[in-house]
């Protein structure tokens, strides 16, 4: 049996392609898909009170995008991240884990976005 030639891929950016920095990701899964919401965090409003410590800062968590994928693609993403993190750590050293946020580590999952 004769093998088919490999397909050629054309890669192009969508007219609405976006690039942004991510401070974090949250999401969840159903039996059919994984969803990740990518966000960026920063201070909402810096005042004299927040600078001097008299008032707590207000943190703005701006949701940038929601990414939905199949369980198979999520596992492929995990593999891709694992490969690239290992290569990065081999070149630059171990990446430290951020300290856990007590509120999130104690809280029970709440549906898809828990």
N, C-alpha and C positions, 0 to 999 in steps of 0.2 A: 504494500500500500504506500502510495506516494504522500510525503509530508507536505502540508501547506506552508507557504512562506509566512514568516512572522509578520503581523500587521505593522504598519508604520503609524507612529503617534504624532499628532500635531498638537503642540502645546501653545495656548495663547491665553492672555489675561482677559477676563470678562470686563466689559466696559465699566462695571461698577465694582471692580476688584478693590478691596480695602486692605490696608496694612495698619495694625495697631499694636500697642504694647499691652500685655495682659498681666494684671496683678494677681489674678487667681481664676479658678474655675470651680463651678459647682454643678450638680446635675444628678442624674440617676438613670434607671433603666426600667424597661418593661420586658416582657418575654420577647418582644419583637425589635426593640431598638434601644440605643443608648443616646442620651441627650446631655450635652455639656453647654452651660452658659458661661461665656468668657466675660470677665469684668475687669475694670480698672478702678483703683481706689485713689483718693486724694482728699485733702481737706476741703470742705465745702466753703467755709468762710473763716478767715483768720482775723481775729480781733485782738485788741489790747488785752482783753480778759483771757483769751486762750493762750496768748504768748506769755503772759505773766503767770499762768497756771491758776488763775482765779475762776475760770470757766473751763469745762471740758470741751475738747475740740469736737466738731461735727464732721464725721467722715462721710464723704459721698462715694457710694459704690455704683458706678455707672455701668450698666449692662451693655456690652459691645456687640455680642453676636450669640446666637444659639446654633450649635452644630448637632445634627442628628445623623446617626449612622447605624448600620446593622451590627449585630453582635460579632459577626465575622470580621467586619472592618474595624471594630473597636479592638479586637484581639490583634489584628495586624498593626494598628496604631501603637498598642502596648509593646509589641515586638520592635517596631521602629524606634520608639522612645528608648527602650532598653539598650538597643545597639548604640544609639547616639550618646546616651548618658555614659555608658561604659567607655566609649572612645574619648569623650570629653574628660572624664575622670582620669583616664590613663595619661592624657596629655597635660592636664592642668591640676590634678589632685582631686580628692574626694569633695563632693558637694555636701555641705552640712544640711541636715533637715531642719526646717524652721521649728521652733517650739510649738507644741500643740496648744490650741486655744481651748481653755477649760470648758467653756460653754459648748463648743462643738464636740469635744471628746466625750462629754457626759450625755449629751442629747441623743435620743433615739431617732432613727430615720423616720421621716414623715412623708410617705409616699415617694413619688418619683424624685422629688427635689430635696429629700431629706439628707 
